[in-house]
Amino acid sequence: MSLLQQDPTFPLDTFANTATQSFELAQERISLIGLLFKAGWIMVPLALLLFVALVIFIERYLTIRKVSKYDPNLMVQVKQHVLSGKLDSALAVCRANNNPLSRMLQKGLARIGRPIKDIEGAIENVGKLEVAQLEKNLNILGIIATIAPMLGFVGTIFGVIIIFRDVEAAGGIDIASVSGGLYVKMIASAAGLTIGILSYIGFHMLNMMVERLILRMETNAVEFIDLLDEPGR
């Protein structure tokens, strides 16, 4: 015997309401996607910009987060080996860490015996290269943050031009069609602004992560130079 036969009061209305709500939600999603496509050809470059922005943000975020992992024992071990005169052991510790800071220290350790200015210059050059690698493609994210709202506005302008062309061809103004057309074309501006805002937030978020890492690198580099410049070394 089925559940419905066992309980004649089983809430069939609940199933009906749930199914109706699911169908309406699916229709709403389809209509939203259709509405986005109605904004015209400008949505194609906007979608491309959104895709590029997401790819750059995710790739840079994962990369910066990976290299930002800091081992507090790195400087302690390097100091101990340098003070003990075990430069090979200090170099081995740096190679084992394989991050921007360890590569800077590795270059400085390889220059020990030369003037402090030469060591400092070598570390600074490596630091510049590491920062350039960290900031790779960040400018593209900044450009997208600027271009996306402009493209959205261009789409709206073209939409308004088309509406007035249709009004002229029809020989009269239909308020419903004009307002409806403007409503659709404003989607381009909304999409452009949304993509621009998200790209702007992502750009500055990644820049903040890079700046924190640079500060840590500079602090440890200064600490390393001070160690080499101590009297008796």
C-alpha positions as CSV (number, residue, x, y, z in Angstrom):
1,M,0.0,0.0,0.0
2,S,1.4,3.4,-0.9
3,L,1.9,6.3,1.5
4,L,-1.0,8.2,-0.1
5,Q,-3.3,5.2,0.3
6,Q,-2.3,4.8,4.0
7,D,-2.9,8.4,4.8
8,P,-5.7,10.1,2.9
9,T,-4.9,13.4,4.5
10,F,-1.3,13.4,3.1
11,P,-0.5,17.0,2.2
12,L,-0.6,16.9,-1.6
13,D,-0.8,20.7,-1.6
14,T,2.7,20.8,-0.1
15,F,4.1,18.9,-3.0
16,A,2.2,21.0,-5.5
17,N,3.3,24.3,-3.9
18,T,7.0,23.1,-3.8
19,A,6.9,22.0,-7.4
20,T,5.3,25.3,-8.4
21,Q,7.9,27.3,-6.5
22,S,10.7,25.4,-8.1
23,F,9.3,25.9,-11.6
24,E,8.9,29.6,-10.9
25,L,12.4,29.9,-9.6
26,A,13.8,28.1,-12.7
27,Q,11.7,30.4,-15.0
28,E,13.1,33.4,-13.1
29,R,16.7,32.3,-13.6
30,I,16.0,31.7,-17.3
31,S,14.4,35.1,-17.7
32,L,17.4,36.8,-15.9
33,I,19.9,35.2,-18.3
34,G,17.7,36.1,-21.2
35,L,17.5,39.7,-19.9
36,L,21.3,39.8,-19.7
37,F,21.5,38.7,-23.3
38,K,19.0,41.3,-24.4
39,A,21.5,44.0,-23.3
40,G,23.2,43.4,-26.7
41,W,26.6,42.6,-28.0
42,I,28.3,44.7,-25.3
43,M,27.7,41.8,-22.9
44,V,30.2,39.7,-24.8
45,P,33.3,41.8,-24.0
46,L,31.9,42.3,-20.5
47,A,31.6,38.6,-19.9
48,L,35.2,38.2,-21.3
49,L,36.5,40.9,-18.8
50,L,34.7,39.1,-16.0
51,F,36.3,35.8,-16.9
52,V,39.8,37.3,-17.2
53,A,39.4,39.2,-13.9
54,L,38.3,36.0,-12.1
55,V,41.2,34.0,-13.6
56,I,43.8,36.6,-12.6
57,F,42.4,37.1,-9.1
58,I,42.2,33.4,-8.3
59,E,45.7,32.7,-9.7
60,R,47.4,35.6,-8.0
61,Y,45.6,35.0,-4.7
62,L,46.7,31.4,-4.5
63,T,50.2,32.3,-5.6
64,I,50.7,35.2,-3.1
65,R,49.1,33.2,-0.3
66,K,51.4,30.3,-1.0
67,V,54.6,32.4,-0.9
68,S,53.4,34.4,2.1
69,K,53.7,31.4,4.3
70,Y,56.3,32.5,6.8
71,D,58.6,30.2,8.8
72,P,59.6,32.2,11.9
73,N,62.5,29.8,12.4
74,L,64.1,30.8,9.0
75,M,65.9,33.9,10.3
76,V,66.7,32.2,13.6
77,Q,68.4,29.3,11.8
78,V,70.2,31.6,9.3
79,K,71.5,33.7,12.2
80,Q,72.8,30.8,14.1
81,H,74.6,29.3,11.1
82,V,76.1,32.6,10.1
83,L,77.3,33.4,13.6
84,S,78.8,29.9,13.8
85,G,80.5,30.3,10.4
86,K,78.4,27.5,8.8
87,L,77.5,29.3,5.6
88,D,76.8,26.1,3.7
89,S,74.2,25.1,6.4
90,A,72.6,28.6,6.1
91,L,72.4,28.2,2.4
92,A,70.8,24.8,2.8
93,V,68.1,26.2,5.1
94,C,67.3,28.9,2.5
95,R,67.1,26.4,-0.3
96,A,64.8,24.2,1.7
97,N,62.3,27.1,2.3
98,N,62.1,28.3,-1.4
99,N,60.2,31.5,-0.9
100,P,61.0,35.2,-1.9
101,L,62.6,35.9,1.5
102,S,64.8,32.8,1.4
103,R,65.9,33.6,-2.1
104,M,67.0,37.1,-1.0
105,L,68.9,35.7,1.9
106,Q,70.5,33.0,-0.3
107,K,71.8,35.7,-2.6
108,G,73.2,37.7,0.3
109,L,74.9,34.6,1.8
110,A,76.5,33.9,-1.5
111,R,78.0,37.4,-1.5
112,I,79.5,37.2,2.0
113,G,83.1,38.3,2.0
114,R,82.3,41.2,-0.3
115,P,81.6,44.8,0.8
116,I,78.3,45.3,2.7
117,K,77.1,47.6,-0.1
118,D,77.6,44.9,-2.7
119,I,75.6,42.4,-0.5
120,E,72.9,44.9,0.1
121,G,72.6,45.7,-3.6
122,A,72.4,42.0,-4.5
123,I,69.6,41.4,-2.0
124,E,67.8,44.5,-3.2
125,N,68.0,43.4,-6.9
126,V,66.6,40.0,-6.0
127,G,63.8,41.6,-3.9
128,K,62.8,43.8,-6.9
129,L,62.6,40.7,-9.1
130,E,60.5,38.8,-6.5
131,V,58.1,41.8,-6.2
132,A,57.7,42.0,-9.9
133,Q,56.8,38.3,-10.0
134,L,54.2,38.9,-7.2
135,E,52.7,41.8,-9.0
136,K,52.4,40.0,-12.3
137,N,49.1,40.7,-14.1
138,L,47.8,42.9,-11.2
139,N,47.8,45.9,-13.6
140,I,45.5,44.0,-15.9
141,L,43.0,43.7,-13.0
142,G,43.3,47.4,-12.4
143,I,42.6,48.1,-16.1
144,I,39.5,45.9,-16.1
145,A,38.3,47.8,-13.0
146,T,38.5,51.0,-15.2
147,I,37.3,49.6,-18.5
148,A,34.3,47.5,-17.5
149,P,32.1,50.5,-16.3
150,M,33.0,52.4,-19.4
151,L,32.0,49.5,-21.6
152,G,28.7,49.2,-19.7
153,F,28.0,52.9,-20.3
154,V,28.8,52.5,-24.0
155,G,26.3,49.7,-24.2
156,T,23.7,52.0,-22.7
157,I,24.5,54.8,-25.1
158,F,24.1,52.5,-28.1
159,G,20.8,51.2,-26.6
160,V,19.5,54.8,-26.3
161,I,20.6,55.5,-29.9
162,I,18.7,52.4,-31.2
163,I,15.6,53.4,-29.2
164,F,15.5,56.9,-30.7
165,R,16.1,55.4,-34.2
166,D,13.1,53.2,-33.7
167,V,11.0,56.1,-32.4
168,E,11.9,58.1,-35.5
169,A,11.1,55.2,-37.8
170,A,7.8,54.6,-36.1
171,G,6.9,58.3,-36.3
172,G,5.8,58.5,-32.7
173,I,6.7,57.8,-29.1
174,D,5.5,54.8,-27.3
175,I,6.3,55.3,-23.7
176,A,6.0,51.6,-22.9
177,S,8.5,50.6,-25.5
178,V,10.9,53.4,-24.8
179,S,11.0,52.7,-21.0
180,G,11.2,49.0,-21.6
181,G,14.1,49.5,-24.0
182,L,15.9,51.7,-21.6
183,Y,15.3,49.2,-18.8
184,V,17.0,46.5,-20.8
185,K,19.9,48.7,-21.9
186,M,20.6,49.9,-18.4
187,I,21.6,46.3,-17.6
188,A,24.8,46.9,-19.6
189,S,25.7,49.7,-17.2
190,A,24.8,47.6,-14.1
191,A,26.9,44.7,-15.4
192,G,29.8,46.9,-16.2
193,L,29.7,48.7,-12.8
194,T,29.5,45.3,-11.0
195,I,32.4,43.9,-12.8
196,G,34.4,47.1,-12.3
197,I,33.7,47.1,-8.5
198,L,34.6,43.5,-8.1
199,S,37.8,44.0,-10.1
200,Y,38.7,47.1,-8.0
201,I,38.2,45.2,-4.8
202,G,40.2,42.3,-6.0
203,F,43.0,44.6,-7.2
204,H,43.4,46.4,-3.9
205,M,43.0,43.2,-1.9
206,L,45.9,41.6,-3.8
207,N,48.0,44.7,-3.5
208,M,47.5,44.8,0.3
209,M,48.7,41.2,0.4
210,V,51.8,42.0,-1.6
211,E,52.6,45.1,0.5
212,R,52.5,43.1,3.7
213,L,54.8,40.5,2.2
214,I,57.2,43.3,0.9
215,L,57.3,44.8,4.4
216,R,58.2,41.5,5.9
217,M,60.9,40.9,3.3
218,E,62.4,44.4,3.8
219,T,62.4,43.9,7.6
220,N,64.2,40.6,7.4
221,A,66.7,41.9,4.8
222,V,67.6,44.8,7.0
223,E,68.0,42.4,9.9
224,F,70.3,40.2,7.8
225,I,72.5,43.2,6.7
226,D,72.7,44.3,10.3
227,L,73.9,40.8,11.3
228,L,76.7,40.9,8.7
229,D,77.6,44.5,9.7
230,E,78.1,43.6,13.4
231,P,81.5,44.3,14.8
232,G,83.8,41.3,14.8
233,R,82.4,39.8,11.6
